[in-house]
Amino acid sequence: MKIPRLLALLLIIGSVFALSGCRPVTPEFTPWMNLQEFSELLDRYEKKEDGMNYWSQGHWVTAVEGRWEARRQHPLQRRLAQNRITTASQ
């Protein structure tokens, strides 16, 4: 008796997300960077334009990845994915 209720609840929740326009977003990552390049990117984001930095304008990090490639001069590389918070009026 509980399984049909659970299934019905999951279908309702899935329908609400589908009808509201919510869908998974595939992150768009920056290119792979060594520590210096990654730090320079973050420094650019911290610079203020019109009194607001990149983060104050509604941007946010959605994912950070790292990888190790022993054959490179700088074996540890990083990249990040970011997005902008938007509202229905934007």
Sequence and secondary structure as in RCSB ss.txt:
>XXXX:A:sequence
MKIPRLLALLLIIGSVFALSGCRPVTPEFTPWMNLQEFSELLDRYEKKEDGMNYWSQGHWVTAVEGRWEARRQHP
LQRRLAQNRITTASQ
>XXXX:A:secstr
 HHHHHHHHHHHHHHHHHHHT       B   B HHHHHHHHHHHHS BTTB TTTTTEEEEEEEEEE TTSSS 
EEEEEEEEE   TT 
